[in-house]
Amino acid sequence: MIFLLACATSYVPPTKVTDSATDTLDDYYQLGGLLISPQELDFGGVPLLDTASSEILFINSSADPINVTSLYLEGDEQFELTSSLMSFDLDADSEEIVEVHFTPDAETNFEGILNILISTESEMGQISLFGTGGQAEPSAEPSSEDPIEGGLTISPLSYSFPGTIAGSSSIKSFQITNTSSDPVLISSVMSSVPTFGYSQGSPIKPGTTLQSGQQSELTITFAPELEQQYSGVITIQNNSENTPTLTINLDGEGTCDVCSPILTTNANSMTSFKATLFTSTVTQDIILSNTGDRDLEISSLDLINDSQAPASIQVPHPDFPLIQIENCGTDGVFNHNGISSPTLTPGMSTTLTVSYTYTGSGFNSDDWFGCAEPSGSNELTIYSNDTSQSAVSIPLEALVSLF
């Protein structure tokens, strides 16, 4: 039989109340606005390998909803809940029944604890469980007025980490004190979920010995990977006779940072293409990236081409001291090849290839030095669910020369 009762768990003593919600209850205690009945569960003698069941009643006596965030057992494994870890919500003036099962497999006495965590209280409630296998003599009930002398104490006994960005971490230190007259060796620090764990720089870690009266810190890290609620239990094993097991109940939430998708591109305010009569089609790649922390949905790509007929316009040539250059107009066309995936997860990028093709024949004039697609006539617009800029426009221009 393995007994895992941890004296470090904070027991909330029974508190009698007089409101109408308690009129029909004569054996209960109150944890915040939650009434729990009975205060302890004694199955008495049960034949070996038979299963006895008892009900525990939870009543929300407050005017606000209560979330029972965790119910879990410690102690002898002969006690069981309908699941290993339970949680449920209680509206105002509502109730819930939870069954506890006891299946003895030896003629001896068994003990356990049902731990109760609720959303409105930092302390934890407990219900003591007792049962006897076969014809074994029931054990004497321990007196709650007789404190355990010496051992390890821990503070606080539970903690709710503040919202922590998924992929980062938060740290909390817990004070552990050796109140016994002997040194105490901490043999292990274990977490029920990998999201919580002791940090490598923690003063207390497995193998640490606390001398009599010594106090030190156990540093716990909360490192959520996803945007969701987490809960877990840290179990500290040591060689103290009175407190061989300590537990810390933890919860926390992984949150987002930006909380939206962000569309970014490598395109400048103007994307320029330079073609010649011998390389009449040129391309450029535009990289579209999601630098936010939500999925980016690209809904459409809208490309507007110059609809003007080719004509003579005043445009400075970038390489020669000439200003009389023909407008390419409809002799030149911008196009794109689309994107392979319209959905970009956070950190993902995709390539959009934009091309410019010149099909005119203006070079048959002796004084023709090329043509231009001036700014303002051609534009690529990308529509997405980026809440800060649902439409990103990239102006396009081109220059076609003889060489």
Backbone torsions as a table, in degrees:
resi	resn	phi	psi	omega
1	MET	NA	129.0	179.5
2	ILE	-107.3	121.6	-178.9
3	PHE	-106.2	121.3	-171.4
4	LEU	-114.5	20.8	-178.7
5	LEU	-63.0	123.5	-176.6
6	ALA	-106.3	117.5	-178.2
7	CYS	-71.4	-11.9	178.5
8	ALA	-74.6	-14.2	-179.2
9	THR	-69.3	135.2	-177.4
10	SER	-79.8	115.9	179.5
11	TYR	-93.3	126.1	177.6
12	VAL	-92.8	113.0	-174.5
13	PRO	-68.7	157.3	179.2
14	PRO	-57.7	137.8	177.0
15	THR	-127.7	112.5	-179.0
16	LYS	-75.9	137.8	176.0
17	VAL	-126.4	165.5	-173.0
18	THR	-118.8	4.8	-177.7
19	ASP	-72.5	171.9	-171.8
20	SER	-64.6	-22.2	-179.1
21	ALA	-65.2	-19.0	-175.3
22	THR	-104.0	3.6	-174.9
23	ASP	-59.4	-34.5	-176.4
24	THR	-95.5	2.4	-179.0
25	LEU	-108.3	135.1	175.9
26	ASP	-122.2	2.1	179.5
27	ASP	-146.0	95.4	-175.1
28	TYR	-159.9	168.9	163.4
29	TYR	-141.0	169.4	-173.3
30	GLN	-117.8	129.6	175.0
31	LEU	-118.1	98.8	-171.7
32	GLY	62.7	-127.2	177.5
33	GLY	-90.9	6.5	-177.3
34	LEU	-98.9	123.5	174.2
35	LEU	-97.6	134.7	-176.7
36	ILE	-127.2	128.1	-178.4
37	SER	-138.9	132.7	3.0
38	PRO	-85.8	176.5	179.1
39	GLN	-73.1	-30.5	176.2
40	GLU	-146.7	160.9	-174.6
41	LEU	-125.0	116.5	178.3
42	ASP	-116.9	110.6	-178.6
43	PHE	-77.6	-13.5	-177.3
44	GLY	68.9	-156.9	179.7
45	GLY	-81.8	129.2	179.9
46	VAL	-128.3	130.6	178.2
47	PRO	-54.3	147.3	-177.6
48	LEU	-57.4	135.5	177.3
49	LEU	68.8	0.5	168.7
50	ASP	-80.7	156.5	179.4
51	THR	-116.1	123.7	174.6
52	ALA	-105.3	145.0	-178.8
53	SER	-126.5	143.2	175.8
54	SER	-138.2	152.5	-177.6
55	GLU	-103.8	144.1	172.6
56	ILE	-117.6	128.7	-176.1
57	LEU	-100.6	129.3	176.5
58	PHE	-113.9	123.6	-179.1
59	ILE	-124.1	128.6	173.5
60	ASN	-87.8	104.4	-177.9
61	SER	-91.3	1.4	-177.8
62	SER	-93.7	175.3	179.0
63	ALA	-91.0	-1.2	-177.7
64	ASP	-118.1	155.1	176.2
65	PRO	-63.2	149.3	175.3
66	ILE	-126.8	133.3	175.3
67	ASN	-103.9	116.1	172.1
68	VAL	-80.9	100.1	-170.3
69	THR	-76.1	-25.9	-177.8
70	SER	-160.6	133.9	166.8
71	LEU	-124.9	123.6	177.7
72	TYR	-150.8	154.5	-174.2
73	LEU	-100.2	145.7	168.4
74	GLU	-128.7	152.5	178.1
75	GLY	112.5	-147.9	-175.7
76	ASP	-69.9	138.5	-174.5
77	GLU	-73.9	-3.1	178.0
78	GLN	-72.4	-14.1	174.3
79	PHE	-94.0	137.6	-178.2
80	GLU	-142.1	146.8	168.2
81	LEU	-95.7	173.6	177.2
82	THR	-65.7	-22.4	169.8
83	SER	-144.7	163.5	-174.5
84	SER	-70.6	-25.0	179.9
85	LEU	-144.9	124.7	-174.6
86	MET	-125.2	150.3	173.3
87	SER	-151.4	152.7	178.6
88	PHE	-163.6	164.3	179.4
89	ASP	-106.6	143.6	176.2
90	LEU	-124.7	118.3	172.7
91	ASP	-72.1	168.7	179.5
92	ALA	-57.3	135.3	178.0
93	ASP	61.5	23.0	176.8
94	SER	-107.2	168.8	-177.5
95	GLU	-140.1	162.0	179.4
96	GLU	-144.2	143.0	178.2
97	ILE	-112.6	132.5	177.7
98	VAL	-120.8	133.7	179.7
99	GLU	-95.6	138.1	172.6
100	VAL	-116.1	133.3	-178.5
101	HIS	-111.4	144.8	178.7
102	PHE	-130.0	121.1	-179.6
103	THR	-128.5	94.2	-178.5
104	PRO	-74.2	144.7	177.9
105	ASP	-124.5	11.0	177.6
106	ALA	-155.4	154.6	178.9
107	GLU	-82.2	81.4	-179.5
108	THR	-156.9	179.0	179.5
109	ASN	-96.8	142.7	-178.8
110	PHE	-123.8	147.1	178.8
111	GLU	-139.4	152.1	177.6
112	GLY	-158.1	175.4	179.3
113	ILE	-134.9	133.3	169.2
114	LEU	-100.0	114.3	179.4
115	ASN	-90.0	140.8	-175.0
116	ILE	-129.9	121.0	175.1
117	LEU	-116.5	133.8	177.0
118	ILE	-127.1	160.4	-171.8
119	SER	-70.8	-23.2	-173.0
120	THR	-95.6	-4.2	-176.3
121	GLU	-129.6	142.2	176.6
122	SER	-84.1	-24.4	178.8
123	GLU	-83.4	162.9	-178.3
124	MET	-112.1	138.6	174.7
125	GLY	-92.2	157.6	-179.3
126	GLN	-140.6	145.6	171.5
127	ILE	-121.7	126.3	179.3
128	SER	-80.1	140.0	179.9
129	LEU	-119.3	135.1	179.5
130	PHE	-134.7	148.6	176.4
131	GLY	-166.9	155.6	-177.7
132	THR	-128.3	135.9	178.0
133	GLY	-90.3	127.2	175.0
134	GLY	61.3	-129.5	-174.4
135	GLN	-99.9	13.9	-178.9
136	ALA	-63.4	148.0	178.2
137	GLU	-73.7	131.9	177.5
138	PRO	-58.7	142.4	179.6
139	SER	-78.3	153.7	177.7
140	ALA	-66.7	134.4	-178.3
141	GLU	-71.5	128.0	-179.8
142	PRO	-66.4	143.9	178.6
143	SER	-84.5	128.3	179.5
144	SER	-69.8	-11.7	-179.6
145	GLU	-88.0	-7.1	180.0
146	ASP	-98.9	99.0	-177.4
147	PRO	-70.0	150.9	174.4
148	ILE	-72.5	131.0	-177.1
149	GLU	-94.3	122.7	175.1
150	GLY	73.7	158.0	-179.1
151	GLY	131.9	-161.9	178.7
152	LEU	-101.6	141.2	171.5
153	THR	-120.9	154.3	-178.6
154	ILE	-136.5	143.7	179.0
155	SER	-146.1	133.7	-6.4
156	PRO	-76.9	169.0	-178.0
157	LEU	-87.0	-17.0	177.0
158	SER	-150.6	161.3	-177.6
159	TYR	-158.5	140.0	173.9
160	SER	-108.6	113.0	179.2
161	PHE	-68.4	144.2	175.3
162	PRO	-67.6	164.8	177.5
163	GLY	-51.4	126.4	-175.5
164	THR	-123.9	129.8	-177.7
165	ILE	-61.4	129.3	178.2
166	ALA	-55.6	131.1	-176.9
167	GLY	96.3	-9.9	175.3
168	SER	-112.9	-165.5	-177.4
169	SER	-149.4	158.2	173.0
170	SER	-126.1	155.6	-175.9
171	ILE	-128.7	141.0	175.1
172	LYS	-136.9	136.8	178.9
173	SER	-102.8	138.7	178.9
174	PHE	-118.5	136.0	-178.8
175	GLN	-88.3	123.7	176.1
176	ILE	-116.3	129.2	-176.1
177	THR	-124.4	137.2	174.8
178	ASN	-92.9	105.5	-179.1
179	THR	-94.2	3.0	-179.8
180	SER	-88.8	174.6	-180.0
181	SER	-91.2	-1.1	-178.1
182	ASP	-119.3	156.0	173.1
183	PRO	-62.6	147.1	179.1
184	VAL	-124.3	127.2	179.1
185	LEU	-97.2	126.4	175.5
186	ILE	-89.2	115.2	-173.0
187	SER	-90.6	-30.9	-179.2
188	SER	-155.6	151.6	172.6
189	VAL	-129.9	109.8	-173.9
190	MET	-121.4	148.1	178.0
191	SER	-116.8	143.2	178.7
192	SER	-74.1	-20.5	177.1
193	VAL	-137.9	146.8	-175.9
194	PRO	-70.1	-12.2	-179.4
195	THR	-66.7	-28.5	176.4
196	PHE	-109.6	141.8	177.8
197	GLY	-172.5	160.4	178.8
198	TYR	-76.7	140.9	-178.6
199	SER	-78.8	152.8	-178.0
200	GLN	-63.6	-24.5	179.5
201	GLY	-90.6	9.4	-178.2
202	SER	-66.4	132.1	176.0
203	PRO	-58.3	-36.2	176.6
204	ILE	-100.4	128.9	177.0
205	LYS	-151.3	171.5	176.9
206	PRO	-54.2	131.1	-177.6
207	GLY	100.2	-7.8	179.0
208	THR	-75.7	136.8	175.4
209	THR	-112.0	127.4	174.4
210	LEU	-101.3	123.5	177.2
211	GLN	-74.2	164.7	-179.7
212	SER	-55.1	126.8	179.0
213	GLY	81.8	-6.0	-176.8
214	GLN	-77.5	143.0	175.3
215	GLN	-121.5	139.4	178.1
216	SER	-148.4	178.2	-174.1
217	GLU	-113.9	140.2	168.0
218	LEU	-107.6	119.4	-177.5
219	THR	-98.7	120.8	-178.2
220	ILE	-108.5	135.7	179.5
221	THR	-108.0	135.8	173.5
222	PHE	-110.1	114.9	-175.2
223	ALA	-127.5	80.5	-179.4
224	PRO	-71.4	140.6	176.0
225	GLU	-98.7	-22.7	-176.6
226	LEU	-126.5	163.5	176.4
227	GLU	-85.2	90.5	-178.0
228	GLN	-165.0	172.4	176.3
229	GLN	-81.9	142.8	177.1
230	TYR	-128.9	148.1	170.5
231	SER	-144.8	151.6	-178.3
232	GLY	-168.3	173.6	-178.9
233	VAL	-130.5	129.9	171.9
234	ILE	-94.8	126.8	179.5
235	THR	-113.8	127.7	-177.1
236	ILE	-115.9	114.1	179.3
237	GLN	-97.0	140.1	-179.7
238	ASN	-151.2	173.9	-176.1
239	ASN	-98.1	19.3	174.6
240	SER	-69.9	135.5	-179.3
241	GLU	-67.7	-36.1	-174.9
242	ASN	-89.1	-31.5	-177.5
243	THR	-131.5	65.3	-176.4
244	PRO	-68.9	-17.0	-179.2
245	THR	-135.4	126.8	172.8
246	LEU	-114.0	148.2	176.5
247	THR	-131.8	146.8	173.5
248	ILE	-125.2	125.5	179.2
249	ASN	-95.4	127.5	-172.4
250	LEU	-127.7	150.2	167.9
251	ASP	-150.0	164.6	-179.0
252	GLY	-176.2	169.9	-178.1
253	GLU	-129.2	130.8	171.0
254	GLY	-83.1	127.2	-175.0
255	THR	-119.0	172.7	177.6
256	CYS	-91.8	166.0	179.6
257	ASP	-100.0	-69.5	179.1
258	VAL	-81.9	-34.9	178.3
259	CYS	66.3	29.2	176.8
260	SER	-164.5	161.1	172.5
261	PRO	-78.6	152.4	176.8
262	ILE	-134.2	122.1	177.7
263	LEU	-92.4	121.7	174.3
264	THR	-126.4	152.0	178.9
265	THR	-132.7	161.3	176.0
266	ASN	-92.3	4.7	-178.8
267	ALA	-77.3	141.3	174.6
268	ASN	-75.9	179.2	178.9
269	SER	-61.6	-24.5	175.7
270	MET	-135.2	126.1	177.4
271	THR	-102.5	116.8	-173.1
272	SER	-106.0	141.6	177.1
273	PHE	-120.2	139.0	178.1
274	LYS	-125.3	117.4	-178.2
275	ALA	-120.4	162.9	173.5
276	THR	-125.9	172.6	178.9
277	LEU	-69.6	-16.2	-179.3
278	PHE	-98.2	-18.6	174.0
279	THR	-127.9	74.9	-168.9
280	SER	-75.6	-12.0	176.5
281	THR	-120.1	124.9	177.9
282	VAL	-128.5	153.5	-177.8
283	THR	-131.0	157.0	172.2
284	GLN	-141.2	142.6	177.0
285	ASP	-95.7	131.1	174.7
286	ILE	-111.1	123.8	-179.0
287	ILE	-91.6	122.6	176.2
288	LEU	-104.5	127.3	-175.9
289	SER	-130.1	149.4	173.2
290	ASN	-104.3	104.3	-179.7
291	THR	-99.1	11.6	175.8
292	GLY	-94.5	-165.8	-179.8
293	ASP	-124.1	24.8	170.2
294	ARG	-130.9	156.9	179.6
295	ASP	-61.3	135.7	177.3
296	LEU	-99.0	124.3	178.5
297	GLU	-108.1	112.8	176.1
298	ILE	-88.0	112.1	-172.4
299	SER	-86.1	-34.2	-179.9
300	SER	-163.5	159.2	174.9
301	LEU	-122.6	123.8	-176.9
302	ASP	-118.5	116.5	-178.5
303	LEU	-115.6	122.1	179.4
304	ILE	-106.1	125.8	177.2
305	ASN	-101.7	155.7	175.4
306	ASP	-61.5	124.0	-179.1
307	SER	-100.4	7.2	-179.0
308	GLN	-79.7	150.0	173.2
309	ALA	-73.4	148.2	177.9
310	PRO	-54.3	137.2	-177.9
311	ALA	-158.8	166.1	179.8
312	SER	-83.9	125.9	179.2
313	ILE	-134.8	164.3	178.6
314	GLN	-92.0	101.3	179.2
315	VAL	-133.0	122.8	178.0
316	PRO	-62.0	133.0	175.7
317	HIS	-79.8	134.8	-176.0
318	PRO	-72.4	-20.8	-173.7
319	ASP	-114.2	-19.0	-176.3
320	PHE	-129.1	154.7	-179.7
321	PRO	-77.8	56.4	-179.5
322	LEU	-123.6	146.7	176.8
323	ILE	-123.9	-9.8	-179.3
324	GLN	-93.1	97.8	-179.5
325	ILE	-129.4	143.8	-178.1
326	GLU	-77.3	144.7	172.2
327	ASN	-77.4	123.7	-178.7
328	CYS	-62.4	-36.2	178.3
329	GLY	54.6	-133.8	-176.4
330	THR	-76.6	-2.1	174.5
331	ASP	-75.1	-13.9	178.1
332	GLY	-120.2	142.2	-175.7
333	VAL	-136.1	130.3	171.1
334	PHE	-92.1	147.5	178.0
335	ASN	-150.2	170.3	175.5
336	HIS	-143.4	160.9	-175.8
337	ASN	-98.9	7.0	-178.4
338	GLY	76.6	-178.2	179.6
339	ILE	-122.6	150.4	-174.7
340	SER	-72.4	-31.8	-178.7
341	SER	-138.8	126.8	178.9
342	PRO	-78.6	-8.7	-178.7
343	THR	-112.5	122.7	177.0
344	LEU	-113.9	116.9	175.3
345	THR	-72.6	163.2	-179.6
346	PRO	-52.6	129.8	-179.9
347	GLY	86.5	-6.2	-176.7
348	MET	-87.0	149.8	177.5
349	SER	-131.3	158.0	174.2
350	THR	-143.2	161.1	-176.5
351	THR	-109.8	131.4	174.4
352	LEU	-115.0	117.4	-179.3
353	THR	-94.8	122.6	178.1
354	VAL	-108.8	135.1	-178.7
355	SER	-121.3	154.3	172.8
356	TYR	-129.0	128.5	-178.9
357	THR	-125.4	128.6	177.3
358	TYR	-104.9	127.9	-178.4
359	THR	-122.1	8.9	-177.9
360	GLY	-78.2	173.1	-179.4
361	SER	-130.4	32.8	-177.8
362	GLY	-66.7	-10.8	-176.5
363	PHE	-72.3	-2.4	-178.2
364	ASN	-77.0	-3.6	176.2
365	SER	-93.6	140.9	-176.3
366	ASP	-66.2	-28.9	-177.1
367	ASP	-99.1	18.1	-179.9
368	TRP	-90.0	123.0	179.8
369	PHE	-111.4	6.5	179.6
370	GLY	132.0	-173.5	177.6
371	CYS	-144.7	166.8	-176.2
372	ALA	-132.0	148.4	166.7
373	GLU	-102.4	99.4	-173.4
374	PRO	-71.0	158.8	178.4
375	SER	-65.1	149.2	178.9
376	GLY	95.6	-11.8	-178.5
377	SER	-103.5	-21.4	-177.1
378	ASN	-129.2	137.1	-174.4
379	GLU	-156.1	139.5	173.7
380	LEU	-110.3	125.4	179.6
381	THR	-119.2	131.1	-179.0
382	ILE	-110.7	121.6	179.9
383	TYR	-103.5	136.6	-177.8
384	SER	-152.4	-177.9	177.8
385	ASN	-94.1	19.1	172.7
386	ASP	-64.8	113.0	-173.8
387	THR	-69.0	-22.3	-179.2
388	SER	-84.6	-23.2	179.1
389	GLN	-157.2	90.5	-176.3
390	SER	-71.4	-17.9	177.7
391	ALA	-132.4	121.9	176.6
392	VAL	-111.0	118.1	-177.9
393	SER	-104.9	135.0	179.7
394	ILE	-121.0	108.1	177.0
395	PRO	-65.6	144.6	-179.5
396	LEU	-121.7	141.7	173.6
397	GLU	-143.2	159.7	-177.9
398	ALA	-148.4	156.4	175.8
399	LEU	-134.3	128.7	176.9
400	VAL	-115.1	124.8	-179.5
401	SER	-128.5	169.2	-179.0
402	LEU	-65.2	-28.6	-176.5
403	PHE	-150.8	NA	NA
